[in-house]
């Protein structure tokens, strides 16, 4: 997986933009919405300044949004691709001390983070490794901490189109929301829930305020599965 994404580092942004062109948005829009939603969830969970791990952080697309919505928080980025982490430093001025190469495990002490965030990563990980990685993410999460897993919703036709036309999604296997909740349970996480997002393309942007009331509706282009580590 590391070699696969090392090969796409220089072309990632352009290929991502091409794959989502039907949405009428740029990649920054999708990165921003995820971190905005993460900020909403951490507020609901009453985390004031959580220590956050961004697992599968890639070239750092989420860094500007983290700085926007979590200005007082120092986020740690982790990825299997060392070239991607280097690109994050070059593109966003990420601090080397906040980068962790995930070579089979997260190089962090147990109970290091309050929140683990991962966005559209698990559909690139072989399915037989999902449980072990979710267990590893649980290991580095503090008791009472949370995990938030954003994934493409395979029940949305525009999502299927975007994935099919994205070169770095060539080997992707989309995960049904129910499967992700079950895998979280198997890895020891508790009370997994699913919220759905991204219902309206840019052409219907005036309707987007309604999305806050549609998190229950299973046809959103992406979903967020979140769960808690028992105290």
N, C-alpha and C positions, 0 to 999 in steps of 0.2 A: 504493500500500500504506500509506503514511503517513496519508493522509486516511481510509482505511478504518478504521484502528485508532484514530485520533484520535476518530472518531465513537463508539467503544465504550468509551472510557476510564471514564466514570462508571458504566457498567453491566457492565463486564467481570466483576467478582467474582461478582455475582449470576447472570449468564448462565452463567458457568463452573460454578458450583455446581449449577445446574439440569441442565446437560448431562451431568454425571457422577453424578447421584443414584443410578443403578443400582449403582454401585460401593459405595455406603454410606459414602463418604469425602468429605472436604472438599478444596478445592484445596491447602491447606497440606500435606496428606499427600503429594501427588504432587510438589510442589516439594521437600519434604524428602527423599524417596527418591532423587531425581535427584542432589542434591548429596551425599548420603551415598554413592551409587555413584561419583560423581566423586572423592570423597575416597579411596575404596577404590582406584580406578584410579591416581590420582596417587601413592598409597603404593606400589603395584606398580611404577610407573615410577620410583620413588625421587625424586620431587619433594618437597622438604621444605617450602618456602614459595614455591610458584609464583606468578608474576604471571598472573592469570586475566582473560580477557575474556569477559563474558557478552553474546553477540551476540543481539539480539532480546529484550532484557531486559524489555520491556513496562513494566508498572506496578511492577516490583520484587518480584514474588512470591518470587523465590529469595533475596532479600537476607537474611531472617532465617536461612535454612538456611546460607548462606555464612558468616554470623557464627558460627553454631553449629559447623560442621565445619571452617572455616578461620579460626579466631579471630585468627591472626597475619598473615593475608593481606589485602591491600587490593585488592578486586575492582573492575574497571572495567566499567560497564554501557554498552551501545550499542544504539540502536534508531533506526528511521526516524521514529518518532512522537515529536515533541517534547513533546506533551501527556502521553504515557505516562511519559516521563522526569521531567517535572514532578510527576506524580502519585507517582512513586517517592520523590521527595524529601519530599513531603507525608505519605505513608503510612509511610515507613520511615526518614526522616532521612538519606537517601542524600546524599552529598557532591557538590555541583555539579561539583567538580574531577574527579570520577570518572565523569562522564557524557559520552558521545560521540554526537552525532547522525550516523547513518550515511546521509548524503545521496549515495548512489551509490558511496561508498567509506567505509572506516573512517578517520577523521581521526587517524591514529597513524603513527609512524615504522615503517619495516620492522624486523622482529625485536623487537617491543616486548613480546611475551607468551610465557610458557612453555606455557600451555594456553588453547585457545579452547573455550568451552562454548556450546552453542546448543540450546535445548529447544523442540521443536514449533514451529519457525519456518519451515523450508524448505517445508512443505506450503502455506504462504501466499505464497511467492515464485514468480512465474511460472517454469515449468520451463526456459524458454530462458535464464534468468538464473542458474540453479543453479551452473554451472561458473564463471562469472565471480565470483560471490560466494565460492565455495570457494577460488578463486585469490586473492581479496583477503584472505580469512582466513589463507591460507597466507603471504601477504606479511608480515602483521603478527606471524607466529609465528616464534620463534627456531629455528634449526637444532637438531634433536633434540626440538623441542616436539611437542605433540599437539593434535589436535582431537577433541572428543566431541560427536556429533550425536544428540540424542534425537529420535525421531519416533514417531508413531502407527503401529501395525502394521496394515496393511490386511487381513491375514489373520485378524484377531480380530473376531468378530461384535459384541462389546460395544463395541469401539472404533468400528466402523462406525456403530453406533447413536448413540454419544455425539457423533460428528462431525456426523451427519445432523441432530441436534437442537440444535446449538449455532449461534446466529445469526452469531457472528463467524467460524465455519468454513464459512459459506455458499459461499465461493469456493475452499475448500481442495481440493487434489488430493493424495491420500495417495501416499506413495512406498514402493515395495517395498524391502525391505532390500538385495536384489541391485542394484537401481538406484542406491541411495545409495552402496554400495561402488564401483560402476563410476564414478559421478560424482566421487567422491573421487580415484580413480585418474586420471581425465581431468584433474583440476585439479592434479595433481602430487604429491598425498599418497601415501605408501607404506604397504604392509602393512595395508590396511583390514580390520577385523574387526567382527563383530556379536555383541552380547550381547542377550538377550531378558529382559524384566522384566514384573512385574504379572500374576501368574497367578491370584491368589485375591482375591475381593472381601472386604469387611469381615465378611460373615457367615461366612467361612471363614478368618478372620485367624489362627486357631491353626495353620494349615498354612503360613503365610508363611515360617517358617524354611526350608522346603524350596526356596524360590525361589532361594537361593544355589546350588543344585545343578541348576537348570533353565535356566541362562543359554543353553544350547545349543538349547533347544526353541523352535521358530519360531512358537508360537502365543501368546506373551505379548502383552499389550495394547499394549506399547510396546517399542521396541528402541533400543539405543545403538550407533551406528556410530562407531568410533574408528580413527584413523590417525596416522602420524608424518610429520613433515617431515624429510627426510634431512639429516644433518649436513653 
